Amino acid sequence: MKPSKEKFLAALSEIEKFSPAPVILSSAMKLLRDPQSDLESIATLVGRDTALMADLLRCANSAYYGGEKSTTVFEAVQKIGLRETMRLLNLAVARIVSGRDLACYGIHGTDFWSESLFNGLFMHVLARETNGTDPEEAYTAGLLRFIGRLAINQTIENLHGGLFWNGQESISQWELENVGLMQAEAGALLLAKWRFPEATVLAVGAQDAPATLAEGNWLAEALYFSSALLPHGLGTPFLPEVGPTWEASPIVSEFINRHDLSTEAVNTMLQATSTAFEEIRVNFGA
């Protein structure tokens, strides 16, 4: 039996606590903006979750950062600095929340994680290229843009399952028919419960229709733009290419024109994303 939207929303509140990692990331983002925060405050925050702490230490101790071993989170943060710590924290949180099989969608955890990472890296590159926003905020929004799929999948399973996307219709249509809302809305609800910045919550919620927001939101517009280039629910990332026959929607064209992006610039960003993805895969075992 398909759950009603009301039952889905009630069940959603039960999964928001499945891991403390997202709340820790949300708090760390706030600390990073606070001029009074220091290395110790970030290290103490990360130390609240053993899985998060272990993943961050593993990455910080990799050859990518020189291979010098840190035995505590504080030593690791001290060695690599706040910005790199935030990047690893983003990576660790995304791995924890996105590295899960989505049985209802038929998406393997490795593919879900890869797609999330590819989106995060592209958003980071896009923010740098256009000076649209802080690249680290863009990275987070990209990494977590499909977190609503996790919410929908887990909630369906909690409500006794039995619903599976067969690939014959769009993922969005399947979501609407079965739980009454799309993953974008579910993701925004989850991120709001985890106390992420309002701009990120709004962007994830409006990623399919940024024009519906009362005020401009670069993150939402960039997520919509990236959706025109990157696959939806296909798992393993590929290297797309924007060629002369590619047709952009009016919103995508407006984004391209506003930021003076050429076809060559877009393809360069896609290539840079692919290179960064492979670098993370090799160094951090993505």
NUSE-108757 format. One record per residue (C-alpha): residue in three letters; y negated, x negated, z; residue number from 1. Coordinates in steps of 0.25 Angstrom, whole numbers, plus 5000, padded with zeros to 4 digits. Example, Ala and Ser with C-alpha at 12.3 -4.5 7.8 and 13.67 -1.06 7.14 Angstrom:
2
<atom><res>Ala</res><Y>5018</Y><X>4951</X><Z>5031</Z><n>1</n></atom>
<atom><res>Ser</res><Y>5004</Y><X>4945</X><Z>5029</Z><n>2</n></atom>
END
This chain:
286
<atom><res>Met</res><Y>5000</Y><X>5000</X><Z>5000</Z><n>1</n></atom>
<atom><res>Lys</res><Y>4986</Y><X>4995</X><Z>4996</Z><n>2</n></atom>
<atom><res>Pro</res><Y>4977</Y><X>4993</X><Z>5008</Z><n>3</n></atom>
<atom><res>Ser</res><Y>4964</Y><X>5000</X><Z>5009</Z><n>4</n></atom>
<atom><res>Lys</res><Y>4951</Y><X>4992</X><Z>5009</Z><n>5</n></atom>
<atom><res>Glu</res><Y>4949</Y><X>4996</X><Z>5023</Z><n>6</n></atom>
<atom><res>Lys</res><Y>4963</Y><X>4991</X><Z>5027</Z><n>7</n></atom>
<atom><res>Phe</res><Y>4960</Y><X>4978</X><Z>5019</Z><n>8</n></atom>
<atom><res>Leu</res><Y>4947</Y><X>4976</X><Z>5027</Z><n>9</n></atom>
<atom><res>Ala</res><Y>4954</Y><X>4979</X><Z>5040</Z><n>10</n></atom>
<atom><res>Ala</res><Y>4965</Y><X>4969</X><Z>5037</Z><n>11</n></atom>
<atom><res>Leu</res><Y>4955</Y><X>4958</X><Z>5032</Z><n>12</n></atom>
<atom><res>Ser</res><Y>4950</Y><X>4957</X><Z>5046</Z><n>13</n></atom>
<atom><res>Glu</res><Y>4964</Y><X>4952</X><Z>5050</Z><n>14</n></atom>
<atom><res>Ile</res><Y>4964</Y><X>4940</X><Z>5041</Z><n>15</n></atom>
<atom><res>Glu</res><Y>4950</Y><X>4935</X><Z>5043</Z><n>16</n></atom>
<atom><res>Lys</res><Y>4956</Y><X>4927</X><Z>5055</Z><n>17</n></atom>
<atom><res>Phe</res><Y>4968</Y><X>4921</X><Z>5048</Z><n>18</n></atom>
<atom><res>Ser</res><Y>4961</Y><X>4907</X><Z>5049</Z><n>19</n></atom>
<atom><res>Pro</res><Y>4949</Y><X>4901</X><Z>5056</Z><n>20</n></atom>
<atom><res>Ala</res><Y>4946</Y><X>4892</X><Z>5045</Z><n>21</n></atom>
<atom><res>Pro</res><Y>4937</Y><X>4900</X><Z>5037</Z><n>22</n></atom>
<atom><res>Val</res><Y>4928</Y><X>4904</X><Z>5049</Z><n>23</n></atom>
<atom><res>Ile</res><Y>4928</Y><X>4889</X><Z>5052</Z><n>24</n></atom>
<atom><res>Leu</res><Y>4923</Y><X>4886</X><Z>5038</Z><n>25</n></atom>
<atom><res>Ser</res><Y>4912</Y><X>4897</X><Z>5039</Z><n>26</n></atom>
<atom><res>Ser</res><Y>4907</Y><X>4891</X><Z>5053</Z><n>27</n></atom>
<atom><res>Ala</res><Y>4907</Y><X>4877</X><Z>5047</Z><n>28</n></atom>
<atom><res>Met</res><Y>4898</Y><X>4882</X><Z>5035</Z><n>29</n></atom>
<atom><res>Lys</res><Y>4888</Y><X>4887</X><Z>5046</Z><n>30</n></atom>
<atom><res>Leu</res><Y>4889</Y><X>4873</X><Z>5053</Z><n>31</n></atom>
<atom><res>Leu</res><Y>4886</Y><X>4866</X><Z>5040</Z><n>32</n></atom>
<atom><res>Arg</res><Y>4873</Y><X>4873</X><Z>5039</Z><n>33</n></atom>
<atom><res>Asp</res><Y>4869</Y><X>4871</X><Z>5053</Z><n>34</n></atom>
<atom><res>Pro</res><Y>4861</Y><X>4858</X><Z>5055</Z><n>35</n></atom>
<atom><res>Gln</res><Y>4866</Y><X>4857</X><Z>5069</Z><n>36</n></atom>
<atom><res>Ser</res><Y>4880</Y><X>4856</X><Z>5066</Z><n>37</n></atom>
<atom><res>Asp</res><Y>4888</Y><X>4843</X><Z>5066</Z><n>38</n></atom>
<atom><res>Leu</res><Y>4901</Y><X>4837</X><Z>5062</Z><n>39</n></atom>
<atom><res>Glu</res><Y>4907</Y><X>4840</X><Z>5076</Z><n>40</n></atom>
<atom><res>Ser</res><Y>4904</Y><X>4855</X><Z>5074</Z><n>41</n></atom>
<atom><res>Ile</res><Y>4911</Y><X>4856</X><Z>5061</Z><n>42</n></atom>
<atom><res>Ala</res><Y>4923</Y><X>4848</X><Z>5066</Z><n>43</n></atom>
<atom><res>Thr</res><Y>4924</Y><X>4857</X><Z>5078</Z><n>44</n></atom>
<atom><res>Leu</res><Y>4924</Y><X>4869</X><Z>5069</Z><n>45</n></atom>
<atom><res>Val</res><Y>4935</Y><X>4864</X><Z>5060</Z><n>46</n></atom>
<atom><res>Gly</res><Y>4943</Y><X>4860</X><Z>5072</Z><n>47</n></atom>
<atom><res>Arg</res><Y>4945</Y><X>4875</X><Z>5076</Z><n>48</n></atom>
<atom><res>Asp</res><Y>4956</Y><X>4877</X><Z>5065</Z><n>49</n></atom>
<atom><res>Thr</res><Y>4967</Y><X>4867</X><Z>5064</Z><n>50</n></atom>
<atom><res>Ala</res><Y>4971</Y><X>4870</X><Z>5050</Z><n>51</n></atom>
<atom><res>Leu</res><Y>4957</Y><X>4868</X><Z>5045</Z><n>52</n></atom>
<atom><res>Met</res><Y>4955</Y><X>4855</X><Z>5054</Z><n>53</n></atom>
<atom><res>Ala</res><Y>4968</Y><X>4849</X><Z>5048</Z><n>54</n></atom>
<atom><res>Asp</res><Y>4965</Y><X>4852</X><Z>5034</Z><n>55</n></atom>
<atom><res>Leu</res><Y>4951</Y><X>4846</X><Z>5035</Z><n>56</n></atom>
<atom><res>Leu</res><Y>4956</Y><X>4834</X><Z>5042</Z><n>57</n></atom>
<atom><res>Arg</res><Y>4967</Y><X>4832</X><Z>5031</Z><n>58</n></atom>
<atom><res>Cys</res><Y>4956</Y><X>4833</X><Z>5020</Z><n>59</n></atom>
<atom><res>Ala</res><Y>4946</Y><X>4824</X><Z>5027</Z><n>60</n></atom>
<atom><res>Asn</res><Y>4957</Y><X>4813</X><Z>5029</Z><n>61</n></atom>
<atom><res>Ser</res><Y>4961</Y><X>4813</X><Z>5014</Z><n>62</n></atom>
<atom><res>Ala</res><Y>4959</Y><X>4802</X><Z>5005</Z><n>63</n></atom>
<atom><res>Tyr</res><Y>4947</Y><X>4809</X><Z>4999</Z><n>64</n></atom>
<atom><res>Tyr</res><Y>4939</Y><X>4806</X><Z>5012</Z><n>65</n></atom>
<atom><res>Gly</res><Y>4944</Y><X>4792</X><Z>5013</Z><n>66</n></atom>
<atom><res>Gly</res><Y>4957</Y><X>4794</X><Z>5020</Z><n>67</n></atom>
<atom><res>Glu</res><Y>4951</Y><X>4790</X><Z>5034</Z><n>68</n></atom>
<atom><res>Lys</res><Y>4958</Y><X>4799</X><Z>5044</Z><n>69</n></atom>
<atom><res>Ser</res><Y>4951</Y><X>4808</X><Z>5053</Z><n>70</n></atom>
<atom><res>Thr</res><Y>4958</Y><X>4814</X><Z>5065</Z><n>71</n></atom>
<atom><res>Thr</res><Y>4948</Y><X>4825</X><Z>5069</Z><n>72</n></atom>
<atom><res>Val</res><Y>4940</Y><X>4835</X><Z>5061</Z><n>73</n></atom>
<atom><res>Phe</res><Y>4927</Y><X>4828</X><Z>5067</Z><n>74</n></atom>
<atom><res>Glu</res><Y>4931</Y><X>4815</X><Z>5061</Z><n>75</n></atom>
<atom><res>Ala</res><Y>4934</Y><X>4821</X><Z>5048</Z><n>76</n></atom>
<atom><res>Val</res><Y>4921</Y><X>4828</X><Z>5048</Z><n>77</n></atom>
<atom><res>Gln</res><Y>4914</Y><X>4816</X><Z>5052</Z><n>78</n></atom>
<atom><res>Lys</res><Y>4921</Y><X>4808</X><Z>5041</Z><n>79</n></atom>
<atom><res>Ile</res><Y>4918</Y><X>4817</X><Z>5029</Z><n>80</n></atom>
<atom><res>Gly</res><Y>4905</Y><X>4824</X><Z>5033</Z><n>81</n></atom>
<atom><res>Leu</res><Y>4901</Y><X>4839</X><Z>5035</Z><n>82</n></atom>
<atom><res>Arg</res><Y>4901</Y><X>4842</X><Z>5020</Z><n>83</n></atom>
<atom><res>Glu</res><Y>4914</Y><X>4837</X><Z>5017</Z><n>84</n></atom>
<atom><res>Thr</res><Y>4920</Y><X>4843</X><Z>5029</Z><n>85</n></atom>
<atom><res>Met</res><Y>4915</Y><X>4857</X><Z>5024</Z><n>86</n></atom>
<atom><res>Arg</res><Y>4921</Y><X>4855</X><Z>5011</Z><n>87</n></atom>
<atom><res>Leu</res><Y>4934</Y><X>4852</X><Z>5018</Z><n>88</n></atom>
<atom><res>Leu</res><Y>4933</Y><X>4863</X><Z>5027</Z><n>89</n></atom>
<atom><res>Asn</res><Y>4931</Y><X>4873</X><Z>5015</Z><n>90</n></atom>
<atom><res>Leu</res><Y>4943</Y><X>4867</X><Z>5009</Z><n>91</n></atom>
<atom><res>Ala</res><Y>4951</Y><X>4868</X><Z>5021</Z><n>92</n></atom>
<atom><res>Val</res><Y>4947</Y><X>4883</X><Z>5024</Z><n>93</n></atom>
<atom><res>Ala</res><Y>4949</Y><X>4886</X><Z>5009</Z><n>94</n></atom>
<atom><res>Arg</res><Y>4963</Y><X>4880</X><Z>5010</Z><n>95</n></atom>
<atom><res>Ile</res><Y>4967</Y><X>4888</X><Z>5022</Z><n>96</n></atom>
<atom><res>Val</res><Y>4962</Y><X>4901</X><Z>5017</Z><n>97</n></atom>
<atom><res>Ser</res><Y>4965</Y><X>4900</X><Z>5002</Z><n>98</n></atom>
<atom><res>Gly</res><Y>4978</Y><X>4892</X><Z>5003</Z><n>99</n></atom>
<atom><res>Arg</res><Y>4986</Y><X>4905</X><Z>5005</Z><n>100</n></atom>
<atom><res>Asp</res><Y>4995</Y><X>4912</X><Z>4996</Z><n>101</n></atom>
<atom><res>Leu</res><Y>4989</Y><X>4925</X><Z>4991</Z><n>102</n></atom>
<atom><res>Ala</res><Y>5002</Y><X>4933</X><Z>4989</Z><n>103</n></atom>
<atom><res>Cys</res><Y>4995</Y><X>4946</X><Z>4985</Z><n>104</n></atom>
<atom><res>Tyr</res><Y>4987</Y><X>4939</X><Z>4974</Z><n>105</n></atom>
<atom><res>Gly</res><Y>4999</Y><X>4930</X><Z>4970</Z><n>106</n></atom>
<atom><res>Ile</res><Y>4990</Y><X>4918</X><Z>4972</Z><n>107</n></atom>
<atom><res>His</res><Y>4997</Y><X>4906</X><Z>4979</Z><n>108</n></atom>
<atom><res>Gly</res><Y>4989</Y><X>4899</X><Z>4990</Z><n>109</n></atom>
<atom><res>Thr</res><Y>4987</Y><X>4886</X><Z>4982</Z><n>110</n></atom>
<atom><res>Asp</res><Y>4981</Y><X>4894</X><Z>4971</Z><n>111</n></atom>
<atom><res>Phe</res><Y>4972</Y><X>4902</X><Z>4980</Z><n>112</n></atom>
<atom><res>Trp</res><Y>4967</Y><X>4889</X><Z>4986</Z><n>113</n></atom>
<atom><res>Ser</res><Y>4965</Y><X>4882</X><Z>4973</Z><n>114</n></atom>
<atom><res>Glu</res><Y>4957</Y><X>4893</X><Z>4967</Z><n>115</n></atom>
<atom><res>Ser</res><Y>4949</Y><X>4894</X><Z>4980</Z><n>116</n></atom>
<atom><res>Leu</res><Y>4946</Y><X>4879</X><Z>4980</Z><n>117</n></atom>
<atom><res>Phe</res><Y>4943</Y><X>4879</X><Z>4965</Z><n>118</n></atom>
<atom><res>Asn</res><Y>4932</Y><X>4890</X><Z>4967</Z><n>119</n></atom>
<atom><res>Gly</res><Y>4926</Y><X>4882</X><Z>4979</Z><n>120</n></atom>
<atom><res>Leu</res><Y>4925</Y><X>4869</X><Z>4971</Z><n>121</n></atom>
<atom><res>Phe</res><Y>4919</Y><X>4876</X><Z>4959</Z><n>122</n></atom>
<atom><res>Met</res><Y>4909</Y><X>4883</X><Z>4968</Z><n>123</n></atom>
<atom><res>His</res><Y>4905</Y><X>4870</X><Z>4975</Z><n>124</n></atom>
<atom><res>Val</res><Y>4903</Y><X>4863</X><Z>4961</Z><n>125</n></atom>
<atom><res>Leu</res><Y>4895</Y><X>4876</X><Z>4956</Z><n>126</n></atom>
<atom><res>Ala</res><Y>4886</Y><X>4875</X><Z>4968</Z><n>127</n></atom>
<atom><res>Arg</res><Y>4883</Y><X>4861</X><Z>4966</Z><n>128</n></atom>
<atom><res>Glu</res><Y>4880</Y><X>4863</X><Z>4951</Z><n>129</n></atom>
<atom><res>Thr</res><Y>4871</Y><X>4874</X><Z>4953</Z><n>130</n></atom>
<atom><res>Asn</res><Y>4865</Y><X>4871</X><Z>4967</Z><n>131</n></atom>
<atom><res>Gly</res><Y>4868</Y><X>4886</X><Z>4970</Z><n>132</n></atom>
<atom><res>Thr</res><Y>4872</Y><X>4884</X><Z>4985</Z><n>133</n></atom>
<atom><res>Asp</res><Y>4878</Y><X>4874</X><Z>4994</Z><n>134</n></atom>
<atom><res>Pro</res><Y>4891</Y><X>4869</X><Z>4987</Z><n>135</n></atom>
<atom><res>Glu</res><Y>4899</Y><X>4870</X><Z>5000</Z><n>136</n></atom>
<atom><res>Glu</res><Y>4896</Y><X>4884</X><Z>5002</Z><n>137</n></atom>
<atom><res>Ala</res><Y>4900</Y><X>4887</X><Z>4987</Z><n>138</n></atom>
<atom><res>Tyr</res><Y>4913</Y><X>4879</X><Z>4990</Z><n>139</n></atom>
<atom><res>Thr</res><Y>4916</Y><X>4888</X><Z>5001</Z><n>140</n></atom>
<atom><res>Ala</res><Y>4913</Y><X>4901</X><Z>4994</Z><n>141</n></atom>
<atom><res>Gly</res><Y>4922</Y><X>4896</X><Z>4982</Z><n>142</n></atom>
<atom><res>Leu</res><Y>4933</Y><X>4892</X><Z>4991</Z><n>143</n></atom>
<atom><res>Leu</res><Y>4933</Y><X>4906</X><Z>4998</Z><n>144</n></atom>
<atom><res>Arg</res><Y>4930</Y><X>4915</X><Z>4986</Z><n>145</n></atom>
<atom><res>Phe</res><Y>4944</Y><X>4921</X><Z>4986</Z><n>146</n></atom>
<atom><res>Ile</res><Y>4946</Y><X>4922</X><Z>5001</Z><n>147</n></atom>
<atom><res>Gly</res><Y>4946</Y><X>4937</X><Z>4999</Z><n>148</n></atom>
<atom><res>Arg</res><Y>4960</Y><X>4935</X><Z>4992</Z><n>149</n></atom>
<atom><res>Leu</res><Y>4965</Y><X>4929</X><Z>5005</Z><n>150</n></atom>
<atom><res>Ala</res><Y>4960</Y><X>4941</X><Z>5012</Z><n>151</n></atom>
<atom><res>Ile</res><Y>4966</Y><X>4951</X><Z>5003</Z><n>152</n></atom>
<atom><res>Asn</res><Y>4979</Y><X>4945</X><Z>5002</Z><n>153</n></atom>
<atom><res>Gln</res><Y>4981</Y><X>4943</X><Z>5017</Z><n>154</n></atom>
<atom><res>Thr</res><Y>4976</Y><X>4957</X><Z>5020</Z><n>155</n></atom>
<atom><res>Ile</res><Y>4986</Y><X>4963</X><Z>5010</Z><n>156</n></atom>
<atom><res>Glu</res><Y>4997</Y><X>4955</X><Z>5016</Z><n>157</n></atom>
<atom><res>Asn</res><Y>4992</Y><X>4960</X><Z>5030</Z><n>158</n></atom>
<atom><res>Leu</res><Y>4993</Y><X>4974</X><Z>5025</Z><n>159</n></atom>
<atom><res>His</res><Y>5007</Y><X>4972</X><Z>5021</Z><n>160</n></atom>
<atom><res>Gly</res><Y>5005</Y><X>4967</X><Z>5007</Z><n>161</n></atom>
<atom><res>Gly</res><Y>5011</Y><X>4972</X><Z>4994</Z><n>162</n></atom>
<atom><res>Leu</res><Y>4999</Y><X>4970</X><Z>4985</Z><n>163</n></atom>
<atom><res>Phe</res><Y>4999</Y><X>4959</X><Z>4975</Z><n>164</n></atom>
<atom><res>Trp</res><Y>4990</Y><X>4956</X><Z>4963</Z><n>165</n></atom>
<atom><res>Asn</res><Y>4998</Y><X>4956</X><Z>4950</Z><n>166</n></atom>
<atom><res>Gly</res><Y>4988</Y><X>4948</X><Z>4942</Z><n>167</n></atom>
<atom><res>Gln</res><Y>4987</Y><X>4960</X><Z>4932</Z><n>168</n></atom>
<atom><res>Glu</res><Y>4973</Y><X>4964</X><Z>4937</Z><n>169</n></atom>
<atom><res>Ser</res><Y>4962</Y><X>4956</X><Z>4942</Z><n>170</n></atom>
<atom><res>Ile</res><Y>4963</Y><X>4952</X><Z>4957</Z><n>171</n></atom>
<atom><res>Ser</res><Y>4950</Y><X>4959</X><Z>4960</Z><n>172</n></atom>
<atom><res>Gln</res><Y>4956</Y><X>4972</X><Z>4955</Z><n>173</n></atom>
<atom><res>Trp</res><Y>4969</Y><X>4970</X><Z>4963</Z><n>174</n></atom>
<atom><res>Glu</res><Y>4961</Y><X>4968</X><Z>4975</Z><n>175</n></atom>
<atom><res>Leu</res><Y>4952</Y><X>4980</X><Z>4974</Z><n>176</n></atom>
<atom><res>Glu</res><Y>4964</Y><X>4989</X><Z>4971</Z><n>177</n></atom>
<atom><res>Asn</res><Y>4972</Y><X>4984</X><Z>4983</Z><n>178</n></atom>
<atom><res>Val</res><Y>4963</Y><X>4981</X><Z>4994</Z><n>179</n></atom>
<atom><res>Gly</res><Y>4950</Y><X>4987</X><Z>4989</Z><n>180</n></atom>
<atom><res>Leu</res><Y>4941</Y><X>4975</X><Z>4988</Z><n>181</n></atom>
<atom><res>Met</res><Y>4941</Y><X>4961</X><Z>4981</Z><n>182</n></atom>
<atom><res>Gln</res><Y>4943</Y><X>4948</X><Z>4986</Z><n>183</n></atom>
<atom><res>Ala</res><Y>4929</Y><X>4944</X><Z>4986</Z><n>184</n></atom>
<atom><res>Glu</res><Y>4925</Y><X>4955</X><Z>4996</Z><n>185</n></atom>
<atom><res>Ala</res><Y>4937</Y><X>4952</X><Z>5004</Z><n>186</n></atom>
<atom><res>Gly</res><Y>4933</Y><X>4937</X><Z>5004</Z><n>187</n></atom>
<atom><res>Ala</res><Y>4919</Y><X>4940</X><Z>5008</Z><n>188</n></atom>
<atom><res>Leu</res><Y>4924</Y><X>4949</X><Z>5020</Z><n>189</n></atom>
<atom><res>Leu</res><Y>4933</Y><X>4938</X><Z>5025</Z><n>190</n></atom>
<atom><res>Leu</res><Y>4922</Y><X>4927</X><Z>5024</Z><n>191</n></atom>
<atom><res>Ala</res><Y>4912</Y><X>4936</X><Z>5031</Z><n>192</n></atom>
<atom><res>Lys</res><Y>4922</Y><X>4938</X><Z>5042</Z><n>193</n></atom>
<atom><res>Trp</res><Y>4924</Y><X>4922</X><Z>5042</Z><n>194</n></atom>
<atom><res>Arg</res><Y>4909</Y><X>4921</X><Z>5044</Z><n>195</n></atom>
<atom><res>Phe</res><Y>4906</Y><X>4914</X><Z>5031</Z><n>196</n></atom>
<atom><res>Pro</res><Y>4891</Y><X>4913</X><Z>5026</Z><n>197</n></atom>
<atom><res>Glu</res><Y>4886</Y><X>4925</X><Z>5020</Z><n>198</n></atom>
<atom><res>Ala</res><Y>4883</Y><X>4919</X><Z>5007</Z><n>199</n></atom>
<atom><res>Thr</res><Y>4898</Y><X>4915</X><Z>5005</Z><n>200</n></atom>
<atom><res>Val</res><Y>4903</Y><X>4929</X><Z>5010</Z><n>201</n></atom>
<atom><res>Leu</res><Y>4893</Y><X>4936</X><Z>5000</Z><n>202</n></atom>
<atom><res>Ala</res><Y>4897</Y><X>4926</X><Z>4989</Z><n>203</n></atom>
<atom><res>Val</res><Y>4912</Y><X>4928</X><Z>4991</Z><n>204</n></atom>
<atom><res>Gly</res><Y>4910</Y><X>4943</X><Z>4991</Z><n>205</n></atom>
<atom><res>Ala</res><Y>4902</Y><X>4944</X><Z>4979</Z><n>206</n></atom>
<atom><res>Gln</res><Y>4909</Y><X>4933</X><Z>4971</Z><n>207</n></atom>
<atom><res>Asp</res><Y>4913</Y><X>4944</X><Z>4960</Z><n>208</n></atom>
<atom><res>Ala</res><Y>4900</Y><X>4951</X><Z>4960</Z><n>209</n></atom>
<atom><res>Pro</res><Y>4888</Y><X>4942</X><Z>4965</Z><n>210</n></atom>
<atom><res>Ala</res><Y>4878</Y><X>4951</X><Z>4959</Z><n>211</n></atom>
<atom><res>Thr</res><Y>4881</Y><X>4961</X><Z>4969</Z><n>212</n></atom>
<atom><res>Leu</res><Y>4875</Y><X>4953</X><Z>4980</Z><n>213</n></atom>
<atom><res>Ala</res><Y>4860</Y><X>4957</X><Z>4984</Z><n>214</n></atom>
<atom><res>Glu</res><Y>4856</Y><X>4942</X><Z>4984</Z><n>215</n></atom>
<atom><res>Gly</res><Y>4860</Y><X>4931</X><Z>4975</Z><n>216</n></atom>
<atom><res>Asn</res><Y>4872</Y><X>4923</X><Z>4980</Z><n>217</n></atom>
<atom><res>Trp</res><Y>4875</Y><X>4910</X><Z>4973</Z><n>218</n></atom>
<atom><res>Leu</res><Y>4889</Y><X>4909</X><Z>4979</Z><n>219</n></atom>
<atom><res>Ala</res><Y>4893</Y><X>4923</X><Z>4974</Z><n>220</n></atom>
<atom><res>Glu</res><Y>4887</Y><X>4920</X><Z>4960</Z><n>221</n></atom>
<atom><res>Ala</res><Y>4894</Y><X>4906</X><Z>4960</Z><n>222</n></atom>
<atom><res>Leu</res><Y>4908</Y><X>4913</X><Z>4964</Z><n>223</n></atom>
<atom><res>Tyr</res><Y>4906</Y><X>4923</X><Z>4953</Z><n>224</n></atom>
<atom><res>Phe</res><Y>4903</Y><X>4912</X><Z>4943</Z><n>225</n></atom>
<atom><res>Ser</res><Y>4915</Y><X>4904</X><Z>4947</Z><n>226</n></atom>
<atom><res>Ser</res><Y>4924</Y><X>4916</X><Z>4945</Z><n>227</n></atom>
<atom><res>Ala</res><Y>4920</Y><X>4916</X><Z>4931</Z><n>228</n></atom>
<atom><res>Leu</res><Y>4926</Y><X>4902</X><Z>4929</Z><n>229</n></atom>
<atom><res>Leu</res><Y>4938</Y><X>4901</X><Z>4939</Z><n>230</n></atom>
<atom><res>Pro</res><Y>4950</Y><X>4910</X><Z>4939</Z><n>231</n></atom>
<atom><res>His</res><Y>4953</Y><X>4921</X><Z>4949</Z><n>232</n></atom>
<atom><res>Gly</res><Y>4965</Y><X>4921</X><Z>4957</Z><n>233</n></atom>
<atom><res>Leu</res><Y>4973</Y><X>4912</X><Z>4948</Z><n>234</n></atom>
<atom><res>Gly</res><Y>4975</Y><X>4901</X><Z>4958</Z><n>235</n></atom>
<atom><res>Thr</res><Y>4976</Y><X>4887</X><Z>4953</Z><n>236</n></atom>
<atom><res>Pro</res><Y>4962</Y><X>4883</X><Z>4948</Z><n>237</n></atom>
<atom><res>Phe</res><Y>4960</Y><X>4879</X><Z>4933</Z><n>238</n></atom>
<atom><res>Leu</res><Y>4949</Y><X>4872</X><Z>4926</Z><n>239</n></atom>
<atom><res>Pro</res><Y>4941</Y><X>4883</X><Z>4919</Z><n>240</n></atom>
<atom><res>Glu</res><Y>4932</Y><X>4879</X><Z>4908</Z><n>241</n></atom>
<atom><res>Val</res><Y>4920</Y><X>4887</X><Z>4903</Z><n>242</n></atom>
<atom><res>Gly</res><Y>4919</Y><X>4886</X><Z>4888</Z><n>243</n></atom>
<atom><res>Pro</res><Y>4911</Y><X>4892</X><Z>4877</Z><n>244</n></atom>
<atom><res>Thr</res><Y>4919</Y><X>4905</X><Z>4876</Z><n>245</n></atom>
<atom><res>Trp</res><Y>4917</Y><X>4908</X><Z>4891</Z><n>246</n></atom>
<atom><res>Glu</res><Y>4909</Y><X>4921</X><Z>4894</Z><n>247</n></atom>
<atom><res>Ala</res><Y>4902</Y><X>4922</X><Z>4907</Z><n>248</n></atom>
<atom><res>Ser</res><Y>4898</Y><X>4935</X><Z>4914</Z><n>249</n></atom>
<atom><res>Pro</res><Y>4883</Y><X>4938</X><Z>4916</Z><n>250</n></atom>
<atom><res>Ile</res><Y>4884</Y><X>4934</X><Z>4931</Z><n>251</n></atom>
<atom><res>Val</res><Y>4891</Y><X>4921</X><Z>4927</Z><n>252</n></atom>
<atom><res>Ser</res><Y>4881</Y><X>4918</X><Z>4916</Z><n>253</n></atom>
<atom><res>Glu</res><Y>4869</Y><X>4921</X><Z>4925</Z><n>254</n></atom>
<atom><res>Phe</res><Y>4875</Y><X>4911</X><Z>4935</Z><n>255</n></atom>
<atom><res>Ile</res><Y>4877</Y><X>4900</X><Z>4924</Z><n>256</n></atom>
<atom><res>Asn</res><Y>4863</Y><X>4902</X><Z>4918</Z><n>257</n></atom>
<atom><res>Arg</res><Y>4856</Y><X>4902</X><Z>4932</Z><n>258</n></atom>
<atom><res>His</res><Y>4862</Y><X>4889</X><Z>4936</Z><n>259</n></atom>
<atom><res>Asp</res><Y>4861</Y><X>4883</X><Z>4922</Z><n>260</n></atom>
<atom><res>Leu</res><Y>4876</Y><X>4881</X><Z>4920</Z><n>261</n></atom>
<atom><res>Ser</res><Y>4882</Y><X>4876</X><Z>4907</Z><n>262</n></atom>
<atom><res>Thr</res><Y>4896</Y><X>4877</X><Z>4902</Z><n>263</n></atom>
<atom><res>Glu</res><Y>4898</Y><X>4862</X><Z>4904</Z><n>264</n></atom>
<atom><res>Ala</res><Y>4892</Y><X>4863</X><Z>4918</Z><n>265</n></atom>
<atom><res>Val</res><Y>4902</Y><X>4874</X><Z>4922</Z><n>266</n></atom>
<atom><res>Asn</res><Y>4914</Y><X>4867</X><Z>4916</Z><n>267</n></atom>
<atom><res>Thr</res><Y>4909</Y><X>4854</X><Z>4924</Z><n>268</n></atom>
<atom><res>Met</res><Y>4909</Y><X>4862</X><Z>4937</Z><n>269</n></atom>
<atom><res>Leu</res><Y>4923</Y><X>4867</X><Z>4934</Z><n>270</n></atom>
<atom><res>Gln</res><Y>4928</Y><X>4853</X><Z>4931</Z><n>271</n></atom>
<atom><res>Ala</res><Y>4922</Y><X>4848</X><Z>4944</Z><n>272</n></atom>
<atom><res>Thr</res><Y>4929</Y><X>4859</X><Z>4951</Z><n>273</n></atom>
<atom><res>Ser</res><Y>4942</Y><X>4856</X><Z>4946</Z><n>274</n></atom>
<atom><res>Thr</res><Y>4940</Y><X>4841</X><Z>4949</Z><n>275</n></atom>
<atom><res>Ala</res><Y>4936</Y><X>4844</X><Z>4963</Z><n>276</n></atom>
<atom><res>Phe</res><Y>4948</Y><X>4854</X><Z>4965</Z><n>277</n></atom>
<atom><res>Glu</res><Y>4958</Y><X>4843</X><Z>4961</Z><n>278</n></atom>
<atom><res>Glu</res><Y>4951</Y><X>4833</X><Z>4970</Z><n>279</n></atom>
<atom><res>Ile</res><Y>4953</Y><X>4842</X><Z>4982</Z><n>280</n></atom>
<atom><res>Arg</res><Y>4967</Y><X>4845</X><Z>4978</Z><n>281</n></atom>
<atom><res>Val</res><Y>4971</Y><X>4830</X><Z>4977</Z><n>282</n></atom>
<atom><res>Asn</res><Y>4963</Y><X>4826</X><Z>4990</Z><n>283</n></atom>
<atom><res>Phe</res><Y>4965</Y><X>4838</X><Z>4999</Z><n>284</n></atom>
<atom><res>Gly</res><Y>4978</Y><X>4845</X><Z>4993</Z><n>285</n></atom>
<atom><res>Ala</res><Y>4972</Y><X>4858</X><Z>4988</Z><n>286</n></atom>
END
